[in-house]
Amino acid sequence: MSSSADPRREIPRTDQLLAHPQLRAAAADLGADAVRQLVHAAQQSARQGRLAPGAVTDAVLSAAGEAMANKASRPGGLTPVLNATGVVVHTNLGRAPLSAAATAALTTAAGYVDVELDLDTGTRSGRGTAARQALLHACPAAAAALVVNNGAAALLLATTALAAGREVVVSRGELIEIGAGFRLPDLIESTGARLREVGTANRTHPRDYAAAIGPDTGCLLKIHPSNFRVNGFTAEATIADLRPLATERGVPLIADLGSGLLRPDPLLPDEPDADTALTAGADLVIASGDKLLGGPQAGLLLGRADLIDRLAHHPLARAVRADKLALAALTATLTDGAGTPTWQALHADPEVLRRRTEALAKAVGAPVVPHDGRVGGGGAPGVPLAGWAVQLPPAAAPALRTAQPAVLPRVHHGRCLIDLRCIPAADDARLLAAVRSAVAAAGHPVAEAGLPVVAADSGSTAPAEA
Ligand SMILES: *Cc1c(COP(=O)(O)O)cnc(C)c1O
């Protein structure tokens, strides 16, 4: 080729590049179209003079290598994140992280499994039997149980089966929106049931329910307000208050508890739990599997056998049924002796948290500050989880989110805080690597190492979660 020839003629051709063994391997992993795009992008750079023609092959190989590494670190298109927010049930991060036992159960359930088969007889069996048994074991006050897709689906099924075309009697103080614009009253009305609102935003009495019950009543519904508290001049008709009324008038009493504790947790004295609610007189309770229960996304229905049976045989039950992965992970969550990651984060030993936080702070030369974690997921809004955080310059936050591994800090009052409550100690070394690289990328000097703990952080509010 003469020296006067257009150097662009030396750009490797597409078919030549695609025949490269490394790019054929990349195409098998990333898909032929994706690799072709990388090839075209490099050729385009060379045509525009931004890349030497001789460097095109290497550029494509390195872009393909990077794309494969990226894909490997994002299985299923999701990037694992270290949750440094201190918010235990974080909706934006997929709520409850699964236990090792639940994760192993998912792998088993991924293949062919006996989800609807009795291996002894070779005949069809009930779906989700193991999950139901585990729920009844964990919640002795329930006579029967049903697992559906999520809490919203459980409420949808219950109100459809018990009150479609009729009235759901509910307190005005309990008609809540729980996040991302999801309003329970809208969901209930979408079933064709009519809301019969009783009481006022702050005060509702048993007599309000009594006055509203009539021939059109499908059910009474109590909804746990989850993510807010009404303080001051308030009155609530409790489940125990409503039980005699429900019996006298022959209407079912349903309690949507939201967060999904099956039994009381002394750490969260104000969180309702299914066993207590049923003992107090609810006919049916509804809860989520992936909030405080610490399991997979699921909707739990627990209570009277005749009502559960009615729901299970309603045509809508099929449309909201739980998949085999959720059933497997839920069963493992309920039967595994070791506490779930959610339970461990809630009950983290403050002294251990403090030591780990100080070690990280020292290693990156940043101060430790007191920091309250939160339950999140619409649970226990008023309950601070006292702990600590490493304070970094605010500019570190974007670099942390895109670090390897990705770290989500809490950004609050212009501070970037790393709370270790929701990060297993086994991840401390990976966390340190990510924080180091983010601090370096942010190009900000952090405070001197070994700074004493500064004044308490009052007024910290967790993001609204549900
Ligand atoms: C979270 C919540 C729901 C919805 O449950 P999902 O599992 O998110 O569908 C319903 N009711 C209450 C009171 C809740 O807190």
The ligand as an SDF file (V2000), in Angstrom:
LIG
                    3D

 15 15  0  0  0  0  0  0  0  0999 V2000
  -46.2410   -3.2650   52.5160 C   0  0  0  0  0  0  0  0  0  0  0  0
  -47.6870   -3.2830   52.7880 C   0  0  0  0  0  0  0  0  0  0  0  0
  -48.5830   -3.8140   51.8540 C   0  0  0  0  0  0  0  0  0  0  0  0
  -48.1440   -4.3080   50.5060 C   0  0  0  0  0  0  0  0  0  0  0  0
  -47.3890   -5.4520   50.6010 O   0  0  0  0  0  0  0  0  0  0  0  0
  -46.4350   -5.8740   49.3660 P   0  0  0  0  0  0  0  0  0  0  0  0
  -45.8220   -7.1340   49.8320 O   0  0  0  0  0  0  0  0  0  0  0  0
  -45.5090   -4.7320   49.1730 O   0  0  0  0  0  0  0  0  0  0  0  0
  -47.3260   -6.0570   48.1910 O   0  0  0  0  0  0  0  0  0  0  0  0
  -49.9240   -3.8530   52.1740 C   0  0  0  0  0  0  0  0  0  0  0  0
  -50.3570   -3.3660   53.3570 N   0  0  0  0  0  0  0  0  0  0  0  0
  -49.5310   -2.8410   54.2840 C   0  0  0  0  0  0  0  0  0  0  0  0
  -50.0990   -2.3470   55.5790 C   0  0  0  0  0  0  0  0  0  0  0  0
  -48.1580   -2.7670   54.0250 C   0  0  0  0  0  0  0  0  0  0  0  0
  -47.3240   -2.2360   54.9320 O   0  0  0  0  0  0  0  0  0  0  0  0
  1  2  1  0
  2  3  1  0
  2 14  2  0
  3  4  1  0
  3 10  2  0
  4  5  1  0
  5  6  1  0
  6  7  2  0
  6  8  1  0
  6  9  1  0
 10 11  1  0
 11 12  2  0
 12 13  1  0
 12 14  1  0
 14 15  1  0
M  END
$$$$
